[in-house]
Amino acid sequence: TEGAAQLEGSKAFTKDFLARHNIPTAEYQNFTEVEPALAYLREKGAPIVIKADGLAAGKGVIVAMTLEEAEAAVQDMLAGNAFGDAGHRIVIEEFLDGEEASFIVMVDGEHVLPMATSQDHKRVGNGDTGPNTGGMGAYSPAPVVTDDVHQRTMDRIIWPTVKGMA
């Protein structure tokens, strides 16, 4: 559907959707101008995450460990055109430390069929360090998705998303 495509294609749309439907997500703000974005960074501090709004070949996310890295990312995206149209709007969100897993489902608007979970090899360096790779591989099933995590994901994220898209 058009709405599903927007969820995939716009991080700002997705974050606003999640907030509107009380679906858990990191604290965030959307920005189209450099100065308000920099002021927000200075208020929140680092580490912090800066995301190009649109599709950027898996490389539009900067996990900034210092305020200087965060400010440079904002400048590159909003003023420097680092990601073209994908970076004309950015999402700045809180840094969440921990394991990340992909939870893929098939949906017909009413029914949900969970598929296998997976975890990406996100970072270029050993020990999950360095910049994001844009997708150099994954493993499945994701060991962090226990039965409890699976059920909570269905109840708190998947079903509210399906209902919100209806």
Phi, psi and omega in degrees: 000167178297319179297319178295322178296322178295321178301320180283323190268348182222113178294324179295315177301315182297313181299318178295320177300311180300315180297316180299327184255015177054040177264130184303134177202161177296148175300141187205169167213148176259145181219147172238353182235145186296308189299312177298325178295317179295321178297319178296317177302314182294327177291318186273325182080185183241159003288154182205161185243132178242126184235131168294138184298316187267188180287131184222039176055035177075008184239012184270017179241125177245119173267103185267119181273345177231159177298324179297317177297319180296314180297320178296320179296317178299313179300314181299318184283311186274325183255328185267354177061037184300329182238024179059219181299330181298334183257010179290339173230142179233159172245128173249124182225161180297149177278124176248124181265136178146187181283147177237138178225151175264135182233101187258136179226154171257134184226137175250014182099343183225320182252151180233129176242105178293137176259185179294142175278162178208166173228135180276153163274091190285313191260154184287330186261163175299149180070024178060048180244162177088185182288161175295146183272338187087007174111083179255005177150167180208166174228151186212143358286161180283118183296339180283346181270086176285174177302320179294314178297319178302311182294317179296323178296315178299312186288322189259342184237302187295304182298316176298328177293314179300315180294322179293332180278345184292000000 
